[in-house]
Amino acid sequence: MKIEFSLFFFIEVIGTIAFASSGAMVAIKKQLDLLGVIVLGVTTAVGGGMLRDIIIGNVPPALFKDPIYVLLAFITVMLLFVIVRLNQKILDGRSMETYEKVMNIFDAIGLGAFTVVGIDTAVLSGYGDYHFLIIFLGVITGVGGGILRDIMAGQTPYVLRKHIYACASIVGAILYAWLLNYIDGNIAMLIGACSVVLIRLMATHFCWNLPTATKK
């Protein structure tokens, strides 16, 4: 198992921990057993990358060839399961509110990181000239895990109904793909990721949502 330490490795670690935690908490709230908590947590963390790899024919997906993020997600889920099991008060309203605020920040960082990493993976795989494809792959890497989590949990995917989640990923992906033609790739990647984080945090703070067909 080869581990390359870099800025984006650590950003991906933060995102993996956040996504694994969010998946595990959905499973815990649904009162699933330990296996259910593990499956939802790990799937949320690595599911987007798996979908990306399948689409571009990178099989078996990277998570099976280099399972560092799977192991990290598993450890995160197990720790969270034990903590909740031993301290049921964590599920109280006040504690959950604090938890969700912290996780939202980590989740925004993870979404930004995975969005640009998805594009970078597509470009390195030889698809740099297919702009729609690399943007789609960036977005699916960022939001795919959450979609799989919600489907398995039997609920409408969060990205389709709350706080401009997928839209933030789309904007960041488009910006990164466009900047690749004009500036250094690392700088473009950082700008793209930061734009996703900024939009996500602002959308949560100001409760931005896309309009629905029916008035609430």
C-alpha positions as CSV (number, residue, x, y, z in Angstrom):
1,M,0.0,0.0,0.0
2,K,1.7,3.2,-1.2
3,I,0.9,6.4,0.6
4,E,2.0,9.7,-1.0
5,F,1.9,12.6,1.5
6,S,0.8,15.9,0.1
7,L,-1.6,18.8,0.8
8,F,-4.4,17.1,-1.0
9,F,-3.8,13.8,0.7
10,F,-4.5,15.5,4.0
11,I,-7.5,17.3,2.5
12,E,-8.8,14.0,1.3
13,V,-8.2,12.5,4.7
14,I,-10.4,15.2,6.3
15,G,-13.1,14.7,3.6
16,T,-13.0,11.0,4.1
17,I,-13.4,11.3,7.8
18,A,-16.3,13.7,7.4
19,F,-18.1,11.7,4.7
20,A,-17.6,8.4,6.7
21,S,-19.0,10.2,9.8
22,S,-22.0,11.5,8.0
23,G,-22.8,8.1,6.5
24,A,-22.4,6.5,9.9
25,M,-24.6,9.0,11.6
26,V,-27.4,8.5,9.0
27,A,-27.2,4.7,9.7
28,I,-27.2,5.3,13.5
29,K,-30.3,7.6,13.3
30,K,-31.9,4.9,11.2
31,Q,-31.1,2.4,14.0
32,L,-29.2,0.1,11.7
33,D,-26.9,-2.6,13.2
34,L,-23.1,-2.4,13.2
35,L,-22.8,-3.9,9.7
36,G,-25.3,-1.3,8.4
37,V,-23.3,1.5,10.0
38,I,-20.1,0.3,8.5
39,V,-21.5,-0.1,5.0
40,L,-23.2,3.3,4.9
41,G,-20.1,5.0,6.4
42,V,-17.6,3.5,4.1
43,T,-19.8,3.8,1.0
44,T,-20.3,7.5,1.7
45,A,-16.6,8.0,1.9
46,V,-15.4,6.1,-1.1
47,G,-18.5,5.5,-3.2
48,G,-18.0,8.6,-5.4
49,G,-14.5,7.6,-6.4
50,M,-15.7,4.0,-7.1
51,L,-18.4,5.4,-9.5
52,R,-15.9,7.6,-11.2
53,D,-13.5,4.7,-11.8
54,I,-16.2,2.4,-13.1
55,I,-17.3,5.1,-15.6
56,I,-13.8,5.6,-17.1
57,G,-13.1,1.9,-17.1
58,N,-10.5,2.0,-14.3
59,V,-11.3,-1.5,-12.9
60,P,-10.9,-2.7,-10.3
61,P,-11.6,0.7,-8.8
62,A,-8.7,2.4,-7.0
63,L,-10.3,1.7,-3.6
64,F,-9.6,-2.0,-4.0
65,K,-6.0,-1.5,-5.3
66,D,-5.0,1.0,-2.6
67,P,-7.5,0.7,0.2
68,I,-6.0,3.4,2.5
69,Y,-9.2,5.5,2.4
70,V,-11.4,2.4,3.0
71,L,-9.4,1.6,6.1
72,L,-9.5,5.2,7.2
73,A,-13.3,5.3,6.7
74,F,-13.7,2.0,8.6
75,I,-11.7,3.2,11.5
76,T,-13.7,6.4,11.6
77,V,-17.0,4.6,11.6
78,M,-15.9,2.1,14.3
79,L,-14.7,4.9,16.6
80,L,-18.0,6.9,16.1
81,F,-20.1,3.7,16.7
82,V,-18.3,3.0,20.0
83,I,-18.5,6.6,21.1
84,V,-22.3,6.8,20.5
85,R,-22.8,3.3,22.0
86,L,-21.1,4.4,25.2
87,N,-22.5,7.9,25.3
88,Q,-26.1,8.0,24.2
89,K,-26.3,11.7,25.1
90,I,-24.4,12.5,21.9
91,L,-27.7,12.0,20.1
92,D,-29.3,14.9,22.1
93,G,-30.3,18.0,20.2
94,R,-27.6,20.3,21.5
95,S,-24.8,17.9,21.0
96,M,-26.0,17.0,17.5
97,E,-26.2,20.7,16.5
98,T,-22.5,21.2,17.5
99,Y,-21.5,18.0,15.7
100,E,-23.3,19.0,12.5
101,K,-21.7,22.4,12.4
102,V,-18.2,20.9,12.7
103,M,-19.0,18.2,10.2
104,N,-20.4,20.7,7.7
105,I,-17.0,22.5,7.6
106,F,-15.1,19.2,7.1
107,D,-17.7,18.0,4.6
108,A,-17.3,21.2,2.5
109,I,-13.5,20.7,2.4
110,G,-14.0,17.1,1.5
111,L,-16.5,18.0,-1.3
112,G,-14.1,20.6,-2.7
113,A,-11.1,18.2,-2.6
114,F,-12.9,15.2,-4.1
115,T,-14.5,17.3,-6.9
116,V,-11.1,18.5,-8.2
117,V,-9.4,15.2,-7.5
118,G,-12.1,13.5,-9.6
119,I,-11.3,15.9,-12.5
120,D,-7.5,15.4,-12.0
121,T,-8.0,11.6,-12.1
122,A,-9.9,11.9,-15.4
123,V,-7.3,14.2,-16.9
124,L,-4.5,11.8,-15.9
125,S,-6.4,9.0,-17.4
126,G,-6.3,10.7,-20.8
127,Y,-9.7,12.3,-20.9
128,G,-8.6,16.0,-20.6
129,D,-10.1,17.0,-24.0
130,Y,-13.6,15.8,-23.0
131,H,-14.6,18.7,-20.9
132,F,-18.2,17.6,-20.1
133,L,-16.9,14.2,-19.0
134,I,-14.2,15.5,-16.7
135,I,-16.7,17.9,-15.1
136,F,-19.2,15.2,-14.6
137,L,-16.6,12.9,-13.1
138,G,-15.5,15.6,-10.7
139,V,-19.1,16.1,-9.5
140,I,-19.8,12.4,-9.2
141,T,-16.6,11.9,-7.2
142,G,-17.8,14.6,-4.8
143,V,-21.4,13.7,-4.4
144,G,-21.7,10.1,-5.5
145,G,-21.0,8.6,-2.1
146,G,-23.7,10.7,-0.5
147,I,-26.2,9.7,-3.1
148,L,-25.5,6.0,-2.6
149,R,-25.8,6.5,1.2
150,D,-29.2,8.1,0.9
151,I,-30.5,5.5,-1.5
152,M,-29.4,2.7,0.8
153,A,-31.0,4.5,3.7
154,G,-34.3,4.8,1.9
155,Q,-34.4,8.6,1.6
156,T,-34.3,11.3,-1.1
157,P,-30.6,12.1,-1.8
158,Y,-29.5,15.2,0.2
159,V,-27.9,16.6,-3.0
160,L,-31.3,17.0,-4.7
161,R,-33.0,18.9,-1.9
162,K,-30.8,20.9,0.4
163,H,-28.4,23.9,0.5
164,I,-27.0,23.9,-3.1
165,Y,-24.8,20.9,-2.4
166,A,-24.3,19.5,-5.9
167,C,-24.4,23.0,-7.4
168,A,-21.4,24.0,-5.4
169,S,-19.5,20.9,-6.8
170,I,-20.7,21.8,-10.4
171,V,-19.4,25.4,-10.1
172,G,-16.1,24.3,-8.7
173,A,-15.7,21.6,-11.3
174,I,-16.4,24.0,-14.2
175,L,-14.1,26.6,-12.8
176,Y,-11.2,24.1,-12.4
177,A,-11.7,22.6,-15.9
178,W,-11.7,26.2,-17.4
179,L,-8.7,27.4,-15.4
180,L,-6.6,24.3,-16.5
181,N,-6.3,26.0,-19.9
182,Y,-4.8,29.2,-18.6
183,I,-2.8,28.7,-15.3
184,D,-0.7,26.1,-13.5
185,G,-2.7,22.9,-12.7
186,N,-2.0,23.0,-8.9
187,I,-3.2,26.6,-8.6
188,A,-6.3,25.8,-10.7
189,M,-7.0,22.8,-8.5
190,L,-6.7,24.9,-5.3
191,I,-9.0,27.7,-6.7
192,G,-11.6,25.1,-7.8
193,A,-11.6,23.4,-4.5
194,C,-11.8,26.6,-2.5
195,S,-14.7,27.8,-4.6
196,V,-16.7,24.7,-3.7
197,V,-15.9,25.1,0.0
198,L,-16.9,28.8,-0.1
199,I,-20.2,28.2,-1.9
200,R,-21.1,25.3,0.5
201,L,-20.4,27.3,3.6
202,M,-22.2,30.3,2.4
203,A,-25.2,28.2,1.2
204,T,-25.4,26.7,4.7
205,H,-25.0,30.0,6.5
206,F,-27.6,31.8,4.4
207,C,-29.8,28.8,3.9
208,W,-29.6,29.1,0.1
209,N,-31.8,26.5,-1.7
210,L,-32.9,26.2,-5.3
211,P,-36.6,26.9,-5.9
212,T,-39.2,24.1,-6.0
213,A,-42.2,23.9,-8.3
214,T,-44.6,24.1,-5.3
215,K,-44.4,26.9,-2.8
216,K,-43.8,25.9,0.8
